[in-house]
Amino acid sequence: EEFGKQWYQRRVRGLAAEKKAAEAAKKPKKPAPVLKSNVVLDIKPWDDETDLDEMEKAVRGVFMEGLTWGDSKRVEIGFGIKKLRISTCIIDELVGLYDLEDKIQELEDFVQSVDIVSHNKI
């Protein structure tokens, strides 16, 4: 009779585990969190005759899925030359920072160089 009792207890535990597994499989899985970063870029023009308004329009015209442009300001470099400092919010798995830098660098008429000022995960 002891053997029958043990068999019954194992069977009950097995059925409970199967039921729990089936319920877990029915629950909707939470999507993985979307990892984002705030990135601030310094974009330097060729010289003091580069139109920073036009340069900013061209930079903001760079489109990548997962890229959102933010605030910008002009920062004095020296000798009357200013650079464009612009913030962005990127979705990490969609936007590669090096790809973004390359796309901005392709705006050869305006852009001499691009530097990452800060990169913070949010």
Secondary structure, DSSP 8 states (H G I E B T S, - for coil): -HHHHHHHHHHHHHHHHHHHHHHHHHS--------EEEEEEEEEESSTTS-HHHHHHHHHT---TTEEEEEEEEEEEETTEEEEEEEEEEETTT--HHHHHHHHHT-TTTEEEEEEEEEEE-
